[in-house]
Amino acid sequence: METQRPELNLASLDVPGILPANGVDDVTKWVISQECERLVALFLWYDDHGMCSKSMDLFTDDGVIKVSPNIGIWKGKGNLLKTAVAREGQTRDGLLTEHQMCNFMLTSVSRTEAASICYMTLYRNDGKPGEGVLGAGGMVAQLQPPRRLVELIHGFRKVEGFWKIYYFEVVYEFDLDPPKFMERALSKQHYGTLLAAGGEEH
């Protein structure tokens, strides 16, 4: 069965401070929220530091990453790993990023599954081949102004006692230069390379 986007239950946001219990007490909800937020933060940190392959431990075997609108989708840990290796190559070639996440909140939760949304601001520097990895050897590159404001949508599942990501969607909301957004996004320098590694246009 193909992994589906989680049910976000956005109606829960109509009542500030109250998340449907689904048999989960408040302390457990807080613990689940902290563990899930850490998974997302780790994924972004690995991406920024040229260690995307390590993020595979954060996903279920049927995990999906989707980039919207109309950019691409990567299905299954095998394809995710191929893409992670390709992303590490981009970092080595000088594509440096900093992802800043904020406003993380669960929109639904049970003892075995959860869903969340948050915002992310992307800073990047396309750099030059051979410039190295940000933070790996004392090198600090000058980042360009924020390029994109993104909404992230996540689905989490508890597997053998550990929370993992089964769905990770990047939804581009605003871009510094909208007319050129798709051209840049699908360029070989960015998602074009990652699609060729293990994804498909969507």
N, C-alpha and C positions, 0 to 999 in steps of 0.2 A: 504494500500500500504506500502510495506517495505521501511524503510528509507535507502537511497542510499548514497554512498560516494559522496561528493560534486564535481562538476566540478572545478578543481583548476585553469584552464586557465593559465598554466605555460608559454604559449607564451607571456603573459604580462611581464614576467621577462626579455624578450629579449630587452626591451626598458627601461633602468634604469630610475627610478624616475617618470615613467608615468604609471598610472593604468587606464584602460578603464573607462570612466565616467558613462555610463549607467544611465544618467540623474541625477548623484550625483555631486554636486560641491565639490571643494577641501576641504573646511572647514568641510562639512558634512562627507566626506571620512575620514578625520582625526579623527573626533568625533567617528565615527563607529569603526575605528581601535583601538582607546583607549578603548572603551567599550568592544570590543571583546577580546582584550589582557587582560583586567582585569578579564574577565570570566575565561580564562585559568589559570591566575596566582592564582585566588581564588580557583579553583579546586585543584591545586597542593598544595596550602597552607593548605587547609582543610585536604587533604590526609596526609601531613606531621605532622599535629597536632592532629590526631585522631578524626577528626570531619567530616568524609566523608558524613555522613547523611545530613549535611547542604548543601553539594554540589548539592543535588537533586533539589534545587531551581534554579540552573543554567541551567537545562536541559528542553527541550520540553518534552511533554508527550510521544512522539515516539522516544525519544533520544536513540542513540546507542553509545556504547563504544566497540572498536575493538582493539585487540592486535595482531600485526603481527611480524614475519611470523608464521602462523599456530599455534596460541596459543588459542585464544578464542574470543567470541563475546557476548555482553550483550545487549538485546533489550528491550526497553520500561522502563518507570520510575519504575514500580513495581519490575522488575528484577534488575535494577540499585540500588534501595534502599536495597534490600536483600544483594547485593554484598557490598554496602557501610557499612552496619552493620557488615558483616564478616571482612571487612578491618579494621574497628575500633577494632575488637577483636584481630587482628594481632598486632596492635599497642600496645594494653594493654599487650600483651604477649611478648613485647620487640622488635618487628620488627620496627626499626626506620629508617626513610628515610628523605632525603633532595633533592628536585627536583630544579635544577637551569635551568631556561628557558632563551633563548636568541634568537636574530635574528628573532623576530616575524614580519611577514609582511602579509598583505592581498594580495591575488592573484586574487580575483574577489570581486566586491561589487555592490550592488544595494540598494535601500531604504528599502528592506525587507529581503534580504539574502546576506551573505558574506561567503568567504572561506579564509583560511589562512594556512600557514606552519610556523614552527619554530623548533629550536633545543632544546634538553633538556639533561642535564647531571644528572645521578642518583648516589647519594651517599646513602649508607645504612649500618646499623649495625644490624645483626640478633639478637643480645642481648640475654637475658635470661628471661624466664617467671617471671613476677612480677617486672621487672625493672622500669616500668612506662612509661609515655609518654613524649617524648622530648618537652621541653618548657612548660609543663603543671604544674610542681611543682618545678621549679628551677633546675631540673635535666638536665644535659648536658652529652650526651653519646659521646664517641670517634667514629667518623665515619670512615669507611674504605675508601681506595682510590676509586676514581670514578670507578663504575662497568660497566656502560653502557652509550653509546652515542646514543641518540634516536632522531628520527624525529617525530614531532607531526603534524597531519593533522586535521583541524577542519572545521565544517560547522556550520554556525550561521543563526538564523532566528529571525525576529522581531515578537513578540507575544504580543498583547494587549499593545503595546507601549514600551516593554522591549526586549532587545536582549537576546537570550538564545542559548545554544549549542544544536544542533540536531545531530551532528556527531563528535566523538572524537576518532581518531585513533592513536595508539602508534606503531611506526615502529622501531624495533630494528635494528640499523645500524652496531654497533660495540659492542663487548663484550670482557671483560678481559680474559675470558677463553672459546672461542667458542665451543670446543668439548663438554663441560658440560652445555652449555646454556639451551637447551631444558629440560634437566634433572632438572636443578634448577628451570626453569620457571614454569614447571608443577608440582613441588613438593607441598606437602600439606602446606608447610610453606608459599608458595606464591600464584601463580595463581591457583593451584589445589584447594585450599580452596575457592577461589573466583568463580571458575567455578561451584563448587558444590552448591554454594549459589544461583546463578541465571543466569549462563551463559551456553554456549555450546562450545565445541571445534570447531575450524574453521581452 
